[in-house]
Amino acid sequence: MKTYMLDLNSIEKVKGFVSAIEKFDGYFDMATGRYVVDAKSIMGIFSMDLSKKVEFRILETDAQISEVEAAIAPYIA
């Protein structure tokens, strides 16, 4: 598992992030405290407190980690 802290403090950032991550097969989570949602779920992400940084977790993917990192680079805090 690999984790990153993301800054998704606007609607445009959330839409861009979900668009970037949904291109990859695998399991990705987002967490704040004890609250965890599927990182590909735009509704799940909008239900989180986005005024703070959120933790993004790569649980399992068929893609290279470097490809996922490149896709989420604009959102890494």
N, C-alpha and C positions, 0 to 999 in steps of 0.2 A: 504494500500500500504506500502510495506517495501522497503527500498533502501540500497544499498551497493556501495562502491567505489571499482572498480576492476582495476587491473594492467594486461593488455593484450598486452604487448609490443613485442610479438613474434608470429610468425605463429603457432608454436606448442601450445602456450597458447590459442590462438583463437580456434584452432581445438579442443583442449581438453575441453575448456569451452562449445562450441556448442554441442559437443558430450555428455557432462554431462547434459546440460539443456534440450536438446531435448527429454530426457526420461520422462519428466514431462508434464502432460496435464495442460494447463493454458495459461495465457497471461503474457509475460515478455518483457520488453523494455530495451534498452540501450540508454543513452543520453549523449551528450557533448554539452553544451550550449543550443541552440534552436534546435539542430539536434537530432531527435529520430528515432531509427530503431527497428525492431523486434529482440529480443535477440536470436532467433533461426535461424536467417538468417546470414549465414557465409559471404555472399556477402555484406550485409548491414553493418556488423561489420567491414569488411575490408575497407569500404568506409569512415570510421570514422578516426579521428586523434588519432591513438593509442600510440603516443609518450607521451600522457597525460593520467591520470586516467580517466576512464569512469564510469558513474553512471548506475548501474543495478537496475531495478525496478521490483518487483514482484507485478503485478496488481491483478491477480486472479489465483488461482491454487487449484486443488483438493487434492494435496499432502500436507503433513505437512510442515510447514515452516522450521522446523528443518532438514527435509530430503533435502530440496533444499539448505539450508545453508551448510550442510555437503558436498553436491556435488560441490558447488562453493568455498569451503574453500581454496583450493590452489590458487585461483585467487583473493581473497580479498586483497586489498592493506592495 
